[in-house]
């Protein structure tokens, strides 16, 4: 579609009727006709479509999930960017799924109502997902959708997942530890290359464990991670940079552990002295 140009939905319909059968990529941006165009896609006019990107709309988008899966069976990349969308269905029967889907991007800077059920519905029957972007690039508490049960997603695609973006999602650390731990539950992961955790509650220990097991990781983003030590809250690019992050993180955690041990020891010593002095005073008063 032409960027910045409002195209009449009837013209798009005629275009899809004539050239839709050979269309492989479709990019829709800043359009008030998005719902109409997506509805046309579900009619089966683009059976060879591989890439569909819908970006920055002005209305709630209704995605007829099962119908789109049946009409675009060869889709490899689905991006619904900066949209508030709603999954709809014209039938109670399940669709065939996007069997060839490699990338799902639901990243947004606007309010999101996307649920885990929506994600799983779009990914049904997908066997080799490589990139999953769920980032919320607005950190206001009112805009962040809480996701639960994400561990089922990482378990299902740990063998193929290369890029994972969880920016701003309100997982607690225990959920992140479980979900990310699955990626390295067999000791190592040689598939994951990019991990974006900016704005999450991930702990230093969870990050350390992931970095220790993900040997192919070349991009890591810890920006605005409140539970990561100061000086380490930024993006790392390149394998060497990621390994430096692991070394610094491990060192800082050892230092913090030593400080905690010393503090406890000092506290015990002071408490012991106070107790001895109290006993001495009591004996003198007898």
C-alpha angles and dihedrals in degrees: 000000000000111000114241094004122113108227121198112244090228090058090050090049091053091047092051091048091054104034104012095099091065098036114120104171130035125181120187120188136175095347133147088201096064095110091051092049093047089050089054090052091058090060090074098253094134108043092154096052112136103169128039120177124177113184136185107344134186097222143042106279119222111209114196092210104185093040091050090049090054095044097045103035094159096055111139102171126039118179122178100177128185092350137126101221138176126209112228135181132202091197137044089223121095118250125235092261128228097289094177098042113136101166132037116180121183096157113149145169093203133074110297130203094179112140133198088252089059092051093048091046092055091045097046112135091006106137106177109037109173105174129034120178117183097152122153106208093190111074098195111126091231093061101045117100114211113227124202132184092032090144089077089061096049091045093052096049104027088113094059108021111118103162128035126178119186098160114168097352113147100234115147115234094257090058092047091046091053096043097044092039089063089064089065102026091121091054101262142036119203096176109063111089104164130037123176115190100156115150095013131121094243114148128230090246092055092049091048093052092048093048091048092057104034102080097173097051111128102160126050128166119195097161114150093002101153095201096050117094118262115268092035099070101106143079123290121204124188130028094267092053092050091051090050088054090053092050094048092045093051091047093049092049091050090049092049090048091050092048090051091049092049092047091052091047092050090047090052092049093049091046090050092051091048090050092049091049091049091052091048092051091049091051092050091051093052 
